[in-house]
Amino acid sequence: MSKFQHFLSYGSTDQEAARSLTGVYDGLLVPGTIAAFQADGTKGFVLTLSARSNEPYAIDSRFPLFQNGNLPWKKSHLQLAQILGLDAYIEDGATGGLSPSNFDDALVHRVAQGWLSFNVDFENVGAKVFDKYAKRLPDDDIKIEDAQAPLWVMPPYLMASSSDDPWRSVGDRIWNASVNLLSRSASDVRLRRVVAGGSATVWNTLLTETPETNLAGWVSGLDEFNISATSRGELIAYGKAIQSARERGQSIFALYGGFFSVLLHRFGLAGSSHGVGYGEHRDYVELPSSGAPPARFYVPRLHRYIGVDIAGAIWEQAPELVECFCPECDGGSPTSLSYHQLMRHSVRARADEINEWTRLSTDDVCNRLQEDARAFSATVPGLVLPRAVMKRAEGLHLHLGSWASVLKAI
């Protein structure tokens, strides 16, 4: 089985981490809103990385945000809408009631053409902008002619709540229009279809009805840390859908995923993307939300973020529960890390998880998860912590046992 693909979801505040950690991760996934609104800066940064070390990247249209009616728009959304030919449907700062019925053949063609052109032209950047970002890299000889095109182009897609959802038909038509446009062009870009479902069960049905084999996937609101019976059922269905897809010859890259997505590599998941400091899952209804992540510490034994104050308090009395020996941490207290060190640490931790945990058998994974859960449950209650900190620290490990039970059920 090929190596799990580790992508970072790019944000303008992530440049320091992405620049300094080249080789720790495999590529960048650039949100279409950022690529559209911060065009020169995004191009300059992404393309200089690609010219320096062939850093692969792809751009996600985030198209399901246009399914949300009457939500406030930001300038970045408006800019993306213009690229996609949807600006005529935006009224008074809201979506203006965009619905599947709006997508006649002319609009479908305009959306497909706008996005394909934007991707094909992305590597065209002014020398002044390119040089500005090239000077921030330690390499002396970064040439603009070495800048790379996107690794693949993901035509705009829609979130489907069922197999007969009208939005699904719109997504099919945009995909087909994109294929036809590319067949008539001289571009050598590769298309990668995105299959997005409102639940794991719906997503599985959509996958079975999708003929393409190289796919990206997104199940809305798939929360890895929710330990309810319903959530566990969703994770089991998600894992089984990935396993079935592999048996059909489909390879799936998850647009959103935390450590649990790494564990699903054993069932066929090819890779996933996460934000620097956040990004375990996303609900498409909340897609317009954005912003820099808070300063949190990623605990390797918990495979999750917790407050720096909680991590520091635990480290003082039971360092073995939270300590990390990556180049950022070096075994020290989480409270000693700067914001950028916290961000870099989180990326390094995910890379270490991929290198270590994808090699283990499912039995070994489940045993380790349960052992770490027992270590936290046995140790944390005996620590001398302020009541507020103890309340926040209790139960942080419960998802570990839940993951083990899910893996056994897939």
C-alpha positions as CSV (number, residue, x, y, z in Angstrom):
1,M,0.0,0.0,0.0
2,S,1.3,3.4,-0.9
3,K,2.2,6.0,1.7
4,F,-0.6,8.0,3.3
5,Q,-0.7,11.5,1.7
6,H,-0.4,14.2,4.3
7,F,-1.7,17.6,3.1
8,L,-2.0,20.9,5.0
9,S,-5.0,23.1,4.4
10,Y,-3.4,26.4,3.6
11,G,-4.1,29.7,5.4
12,S,-2.3,33.0,5.2
13,T,-1.2,32.6,8.9
14,D,0.3,29.2,8.1
15,Q,3.1,30.4,5.9
16,E,5.8,30.2,8.5
17,A,4.9,26.6,9.3
18,A,4.5,25.5,5.7
19,R,7.7,27.2,4.7
20,S,9.9,25.7,7.5
21,L,8.5,22.2,7.4
22,T,8.9,21.3,3.8
23,G,9.5,17.6,3.7
24,V,7.5,16.9,6.9
25,Y,4.2,17.1,5.0
26,D,3.4,16.1,1.4
27,G,1.4,19.0,-0.1
28,L,-1.0,21.9,0.3
29,L,-4.7,22.1,-0.1
30,V,-5.6,25.7,-0.9
31,P,-9.1,27.0,-0.1
32,G,-10.7,28.6,-3.1
33,T,-11.8,31.6,-1.1
34,I,-8.2,32.4,-0.1
35,A,-6.8,31.7,-3.6
36,A,-9.4,34.1,-5.0
37,F,-9.3,36.9,-2.5
38,Q,-5.6,36.9,-1.6
39,A,-4.6,36.0,-5.2
40,D,-1.1,37.5,-5.4
41,G,0.0,36.5,-2.0
42,T,-1.3,33.0,-2.3
43,K,0.2,32.5,-5.7
44,G,3.5,33.9,-4.6
45,F,3.8,31.7,-1.6
46,V,2.5,28.4,-3.1
47,L,4.3,28.8,-6.4
48,T,7.7,29.5,-4.8
49,L,7.4,26.4,-2.7
50,S,6.4,24.4,-5.8
51,A,9.4,25.8,-7.7
52,R,11.8,25.1,-4.8
53,S,11.0,21.5,-4.2
54,N,8.1,20.5,-6.4
55,E,5.7,21.0,-3.5
56,P,2.4,19.7,-4.8
57,Y,-0.8,21.6,-4.2
58,A,-4.4,21.6,-5.2
59,I,-7.2,24.2,-4.9
60,D,-10.5,23.3,-3.2
61,S,-13.4,25.4,-4.6
62,R,-15.4,25.1,-1.3
63,F,-18.4,25.2,-3.6
64,P,-20.9,23.8,-1.1
65,L,-20.9,27.2,0.7
66,F,-23.1,28.4,-2.2
67,Q,-25.7,25.9,-1.1
68,N,-26.3,27.8,2.1
69,G,-29.1,30.2,1.8
70,N,-29.2,33.7,3.4
71,L,-25.8,33.5,5.0
72,P,-23.6,36.7,5.3
73,W,-20.9,36.9,2.6
74,K,-17.3,38.0,3.1
75,K,-15.3,39.7,0.4
76,S,-13.4,36.4,-0.2
77,H,-16.7,34.6,-1.0
78,L,-17.8,37.4,-3.3
79,Q,-14.5,37.2,-5.2
80,L,-14.8,33.4,-5.6
81,A,-18.4,33.8,-6.8
82,Q,-17.2,36.1,-9.5
83,I,-14.6,33.6,-10.7
84,L,-17.3,31.0,-10.8
85,G,-19.9,33.2,-12.6
86,L,-22.2,33.3,-9.6
87,D,-22.0,37.0,-8.8
88,A,-25.3,37.7,-10.5
89,Y,-27.1,35.6,-7.9
90,I,-25.7,37.5,-4.9
91,E,-28.0,40.2,-3.6
92,D,-27.6,42.5,-0.6
93,G,-24.7,40.5,0.8
94,A,-26.6,37.2,0.9
95,T,-26.9,34.2,-1.5
96,G,-30.0,35.5,-3.0
97,G,-31.7,32.1,-2.8
98,L,-29.4,30.1,-5.1
99,S,-31.0,26.8,-5.8
100,P,-30.5,23.8,-8.1
101,S,-33.1,25.2,-10.5
102,N,-30.8,28.2,-11.2
103,F,-28.2,25.9,-12.8
104,D,-29.3,25.8,-16.4
105,D,-26.8,24.6,-19.0
106,A,-25.4,28.1,-19.4
107,L,-24.6,28.5,-15.7
108,V,-23.2,25.0,-15.4
109,H,-20.9,25.8,-18.3
110,R,-19.9,29.1,-16.8
111,V,-19.1,27.6,-13.4
112,A,-17.0,24.8,-15.0
113,Q,-15.2,27.1,-17.4
114,G,-14.4,29.7,-14.7
115,W,-12.9,27.2,-12.3
116,L,-10.9,25.3,-14.9
117,S,-9.5,28.6,-16.2
118,F,-8.6,29.8,-12.7
119,N,-6.7,26.6,-12.0
120,V,-4.9,26.5,-15.4
121,D,-3.9,30.1,-15.0
122,F,-2.9,29.8,-11.4
123,E,0.8,29.3,-12.1
124,N,0.9,32.5,-14.1
125,V,2.2,35.1,-11.6
126,G,4.1,38.3,-11.9
127,A,7.9,38.2,-11.5
128,K,7.7,40.9,-8.8
129,V,5.3,38.9,-6.7
130,F,7.2,35.6,-7.2
131,D,10.6,37.2,-6.3
132,K,9.1,38.7,-3.1
133,Y,8.2,35.3,-1.8
134,A,11.3,33.6,-3.2
135,K,13.5,35.9,-1.1
136,R,11.8,34.5,2.0
137,L,13.1,31.0,1.3
138,P,16.6,30.0,2.2
139,D,17.4,28.7,-1.2
140,D,19.3,31.1,-3.5
141,D,18.2,30.0,-6.9
142,I,14.4,29.7,-7.2
143,K,13.3,30.3,-10.7
144,I,9.8,31.3,-11.8
145,E,9.9,28.9,-14.7
146,D,10.1,26.0,-12.3
147,A,6.7,26.9,-10.7
148,Q,4.3,24.0,-10.9
149,A,0.7,23.7,-12.0
150,P,-1.8,22.2,-9.5
151,L,-1.4,18.5,-8.8
152,W,-5.0,18.0,-9.8
153,V,-8.1,20.2,-10.5
154,M,-11.2,19.4,-8.5
155,P,-14.2,20.7,-10.4
156,P,-16.9,22.4,-8.2
157,Y,-18.9,19.9,-6.3
158,L,-22.0,19.9,-4.2
159,M,-23.0,18.4,-0.8
160,A,-25.7,15.8,-1.4
161,S,-28.1,14.7,1.4
162,S,-29.4,11.7,-0.5
163,S,-28.7,9.9,-3.8
164,D,-31.7,11.7,-5.4
165,D,-30.8,15.1,-4.0
166,P,-31.2,17.7,-6.8
167,W,-27.8,19.2,-5.8
168,R,-26.2,15.9,-6.7
169,S,-27.5,16.3,-10.3
170,V,-26.0,19.7,-10.4
171,G,-22.6,18.3,-9.3
172,D,-22.8,15.6,-12.0
173,R,-23.4,18.2,-14.7
174,I,-20.6,20.4,-13.6
175,W,-18.2,17.4,-13.5
176,N,-19.3,16.4,-17.0
177,A,-18.9,19.9,-18.3
178,S,-15.4,20.1,-16.9
179,V,-14.4,16.8,-18.5
180,N,-15.7,18.1,-21.9
181,L,-14.0,21.4,-21.5
182,L,-10.7,19.8,-20.7
183,S,-10.9,17.4,-23.6
184,R,-11.1,20.3,-25.9
185,S,-8.1,22.2,-24.4
186,A,-4.4,21.8,-24.7
187,S,-3.9,21.7,-20.9
188,D,-2.4,18.5,-19.4
189,V,-4.0,19.0,-16.0
190,R,-5.7,16.1,-14.3
191,L,-9.2,16.2,-12.9
192,R,-10.1,14.7,-9.6
193,R,-13.7,14.3,-8.7
194,V,-15.0,15.2,-5.2
195,V,-17.8,13.1,-3.7
196,A,-19.5,14.9,-0.8
197,G,-22.3,13.5,1.3
198,G,-24.3,14.6,4.3
199,S,-23.8,11.3,6.1
200,A,-21.5,8.3,5.8
201,T,-24.3,6.2,4.5
202,V,-25.3,8.6,1.8
203,W,-21.6,9.1,0.9
204,N,-21.2,5.3,0.5
205,T,-24.2,5.2,-1.9
206,L,-22.7,8.1,-3.9
207,L,-19.4,6.4,-4.2
208,T,-21.0,3.2,-5.5
209,E,-22.7,5.2,-8.2
210,T,-19.5,7.1,-9.2
211,P,-17.5,5.6,-12.1
212,E,-14.3,7.5,-11.5
213,T,-11.6,5.9,-9.5
214,N,-9.3,8.8,-8.3
215,L,-11.5,10.7,-5.9
216,A,-11.5,13.2,-3.1
217,G,-14.2,12.8,-0.4
218,W,-16.0,14.7,2.3
219,V,-18.6,13.6,4.8
220,S,-20.1,16.7,6.4
221,G,-19.8,17.0,10.1
222,L,-17.9,13.7,10.6
223,D,-16.6,14.4,14.2
224,E,-13.9,11.9,15.1
225,F,-14.1,12.9,18.8
226,N,-17.8,12.5,19.4
227,I,-18.2,9.3,21.4
228,S,-22.0,9.0,21.1
229,A,-23.4,5.8,19.7
230,T,-24.7,7.7,16.7
231,S,-21.3,9.1,16.0
232,R,-19.6,5.7,16.4
233,G,-22.0,4.3,13.9
234,E,-21.1,7.1,11.4
235,L,-17.4,6.4,11.8
236,I,-18.0,2.6,11.3
237,A,-20.1,3.4,8.1
238,Y,-17.3,5.8,6.9
239,G,-14.6,3.1,7.4
240,K,-16.7,0.5,5.6
241,A,-17.4,2.8,2.8
242,I,-13.7,3.4,2.3
243,Q,-13.0,-0.3,2.5
244,S,-15.7,-1.0,-0.2
245,A,-14.4,1.7,-2.4
246,R,-10.9,0.1,-2.3
247,E,-12.4,-3.2,-3.3
248,R,-14.0,-1.4,-6.3
249,G,-10.6,0.1,-7.3
250,Q,-11.4,3.6,-6.0
251,S,-8.7,5.6,-4.3
252,I,-10.0,8.4,-1.9
253,F,-8.3,11.4,-0.5
254,A,-10.2,13.0,2.4
255,L,-10.6,16.8,2.3
256,Y,-10.9,16.8,6.1
257,G,-9.4,14.4,8.6
258,G,-7.6,14.1,11.9
259,F,-5.7,11.2,13.4
260,F,-8.6,8.8,12.9
261,S,-8.3,9.3,9.1
262,V,-4.7,8.1,9.4
263,L,-6.0,4.9,11.0
264,L,-8.3,4.4,8.1
265,H,-5.3,4.0,5.8
266,R,-5.4,0.3,6.6
267,F,-8.8,0.2,5.0
268,G,-7.8,2.1,1.9
269,L,-7.9,5.8,2.6
270,A,-5.1,7.3,0.5
271,G,-4.6,10.5,2.5
272,S,-6.2,13.5,4.2
273,S,-5.8,17.2,4.7
274,H,-5.9,19.1,8.0
275,G,-5.4,22.7,9.0
276,V,-2.4,23.8,10.9
277,G,-3.6,23.9,14.5
278,Y,-7.1,22.6,13.6
279,G,-9.2,20.9,10.9
280,E,-10.3,17.6,12.2
281,H,-13.7,17.8,10.5
282,R,-16.1,20.3,8.9
283,D,-19.8,20.8,8.6
284,Y,-20.7,22.4,5.2
285,V,-23.4,24.5,6.8
286,E,-20.7,26.3,8.8
287,L,-18.3,26.5,5.8
288,P,-18.2,30.3,5.7
289,S,-16.5,30.4,9.1
290,S,-12.8,31.1,9.0
291,G,-9.9,32.5,11.0
292,A,-6.6,31.6,12.6
293,P,-6.6,28.6,15.0
294,P,-6.3,29.2,18.7
295,A,-3.0,28.5,20.6
296,R,-3.6,24.9,21.5
297,F,-1.3,21.9,22.2
298,Y,-1.6,18.7,20.2
299,V,-1.1,15.8,22.6
300,P,0.5,12.9,20.8
301,R,-0.9,10.2,23.2
302,L,-4.4,11.7,22.9
303,H,-4.2,12.6,19.2
304,R,-6.1,15.7,19.9
305,Y,-5.7,19.4,20.8
306,I,-6.1,20.6,24.3
307,G,-5.6,23.9,26.1
308,V,-2.0,24.9,26.6
309,D,-2.8,25.6,30.3
310,I,-4.2,22.1,30.8
311,A,-1.3,20.4,29.0
312,G,1.2,22.4,31.0
313,A,-0.5,21.5,34.3
314,I,-0.5,17.8,33.5
315,W,3.1,18.0,32.3
316,E,4.2,19.4,35.7
317,Q,3.0,16.3,37.5
318,A,2.8,13.5,34.9
319,P,4.9,14.6,31.9
320,E,4.7,11.1,30.3
321,L,1.1,11.8,29.4
322,V,1.7,14.8,27.3
323,E,5.4,15.2,26.6
324,C,6.8,15.3,23.0
325,F,10.3,15.1,21.8
326,C,9.9,16.6,18.4
327,P,12.4,19.4,17.5
328,E,9.9,22.0,18.7
329,C,9.1,20.5,22.1
330,D,12.3,18.6,23.1
331,G,10.5,17.2,26.1
332,G,9.8,20.6,27.7
333,S,6.5,22.0,29.0
334,P,3.9,22.9,26.4
335,T,3.6,26.3,28.1
336,S,7.2,27.1,26.9
337,L,6.2,27.0,23.2
338,S,5.5,30.0,21.1
339,Y,2.4,30.2,18.9
340,H,4.4,29.2,15.8
341,Q,6.1,26.4,17.7
342,L,2.7,25.1,18.7
343,M,1.6,25.1,15.1
344,R,4.8,23.4,13.8
345,H,4.6,20.8,16.6
346,S,1.1,19.9,15.5
347,V,2.3,19.2,11.9
348,R,5.3,17.2,13.1
349,A,3.1,15.2,15.4
350,R,0.8,14.2,12.5
351,A,3.7,13.2,10.3
352,D,5.1,11.1,13.2
353,E,1.7,9.5,13.6
354,I,1.5,8.6,9.9
355,N,5.0,7.1,10.0
356,E,4.4,5.1,13.1
357,W,0.7,4.1,13.2
358,T,0.2,3.1,9.5
359,R,2.7,0.3,10.0
360,L,0.8,-1.3,12.9
361,S,-1.7,-4.1,12.7
362,T,-5.3,-3.3,13.6
363,D,-4.9,-5.4,16.8
364,D,-1.8,-3.5,17.8
365,V,-3.5,-0.1,17.1
366,C,-6.5,-1.1,19.3
367,N,-4.2,-2.3,22.1
368,R,-2.2,0.9,22.1
369,L,-5.3,3.1,22.0
370,Q,-6.8,1.2,25.0
371,E,-3.5,1.3,26.9
372,D,-3.2,5.1,26.5
373,A,-6.8,5.5,27.5
374,R,-6.1,3.5,30.7
375,A,-3.0,5.6,31.4
376,F,-5.0,8.8,31.4
377,S,-8.0,7.5,33.3
378,A,-5.7,6.1,36.0
379,T,-3.4,9.1,36.3
380,V,-5.4,12.3,35.8
381,P,-7.8,11.9,38.7
382,G,-4.9,11.7,41.1
383,L,-3.3,14.9,40.0
384,V,-3.5,18.0,42.1
385,L,-5.1,20.4,39.7
386,P,-7.4,23.4,40.1
387,R,-11.1,22.4,40.0
388,A,-11.7,24.2,36.6
389,V,-8.6,22.5,35.1
390,M,-9.6,19.1,36.4
391,K,-13.1,19.4,35.0
392,R,-11.6,20.2,31.6
393,A,-9.1,17.4,31.8
394,E,-11.5,14.6,32.8
395,G,-12.7,12.7,29.8
396,L,-10.1,13.9,27.3
397,H,-9.2,10.2,26.7
398,L,-12.7,8.7,26.1
399,H,-12.4,8.9,22.3
400,L,-9.4,6.5,22.3
401,G,-11.5,3.5,23.5
402,S,-14.3,4.6,21.1
403,W,-11.8,4.5,18.1
404,A,-10.7,1.0,19.1
405,S,-14.2,-0.3,19.1
406,V,-14.9,1.4,15.8
407,L,-11.8,-0.2,14.2
408,K,-12.8,-3.6,15.4
409,A,-16.3,-3.2,13.9
410,I,-15.2,-2.2,10.4
